[in-house]
């Protein structure tokens, strides 16, 4: 008996997500039990393990099947892009069909399963296999009667495999209503690692889930994980996306609508952030999404649109009616549109599909239109973790995401904010589109309810869709209410008219003033003239008087002088003055 | 053992080396054939350890396995053949009252 090494070696499976969940893969040299109900995908998982082992990890494998379905397996594997026939020819895979025909067998005494051992050993040696799948070993139980001997032999088989260092997968069918995992209690022998697959149908939608029930000697994720079997084989959504450690980029990107960027702190949204555009029907949410995609492609970056309501052709047609032409981006390969009905698969399956598509296409922007369809009929408790995984995953990839969501038709009683509470906490930016009804018409308004990390406008603006594209116009804060649409236009006209009138009034007043001024000026000049005249008169009078005075003075002087001269010849008279 | 006329029963016994079960099976088989199929049988012993590829080719799981190849249809009997009745039923042989 070989002693077990202290650290467990793991064999990578190459299956998307499974290696992350198991912390490296399946236990090397041990047997793993995969159990589940019929149609869960056990055989596919085992087969993919083998095929990837042969192609990616250079480990040939033997697939020992107890049912006749080699053709089916080959077809299934071909859809994943692997050619089983070629692999067989290259001796990387060996398919061995063991026939256990109950009717053919008569048990007549003691026996052991050495035939099987020899057969398996031969198969393993012939291609140097390191991996083996036994699908499904329970067929032996239905073929052979002596179950006690069979159990002993199975124990021996697993020891035999372990001694050879073969990593094996055993598939087992889940028992109906039994307390054991498998119908025949295989998990007792295969104690090292047990993975259960589940295929539930909930409200007509089927969900596939995987769970690592047991992994001896290793830490493993014990939750259930959704998976899909898609074009690239098994895809399990791993746990790493739930770590909240993504980077926050300071880069801002434009939404494609200039005035909307203005409302968002003048620069637009942060790269890698999540944007929610919610609103009642017909408010233009998809248009914003399409414009965002258009702008992204214009910059030369890739955009991925998940459309859950319209076909790609319809999206193109509808968006071209408002001047957004997405066709050239599709041709150039910068835009991909994935359309499907949300009811086609469960929410988790959609998530896995999105995950795979994003990893394959590597866009910088992802738009999901609408997300409300996916979350239809589900409780918040179910929706939130799944959306959280998606958003965390996108943020880790630094992908900017835009989600549109349909809220109930804007009734006055239900605030649109209330209906989105669960989802909105995951979003960095929330744009709310509303219909306002006034005076016989409904117009669209938009406002920024929240936008983390930036100053944003708190004003409601009118959102206008036209041939020329999307435009955001200031609403008119009227006397008692905000006016949009034709009311706005009417009001604008009225105010223009009023302004003109005022202007005219102004002019008139100015003219009046001018004429008054003239009149006053005329008066002033008249008064001035009068004043001058009077002044002149006064001056004249003064001048006259002073002349008189001067003349009188001169005369008296002359007279005095004369008197003086005459008195010198006569006797001076006494002059009394 | 060669019969003088063409053997009606062609039997193959698959063993995996010389184990107790294999030896017992062979001994039992000889005895049964002699008793009930005297002169009409042919036994071939195949050691899977020497010819492992035949385990797949002939779909042999258990050891020892006795395969009745002729007359058709093929019948498989597993075990050491200690239960004579079941062997006869399996081979579809009318027991000769001994």
Interface residues (C-beta under 8 A of the other chain):
Chain A: X96 X98 X99 X100 X101 X104 X105 X106 X107 X108 X109 X110 X111 X112 X113 X114 X115 X116 X118 X119 X121 X122 X123 X140 X144
Chain B: X14 X16 X21 X24 X25 X28 X48 X49 X52 X53 X55 X56 X59 X60 X61 X62 X63 X64 X65 X74 X75 X76 X77 X78 X79 X80 X81 X82 X83 X86 X87 X89 X90
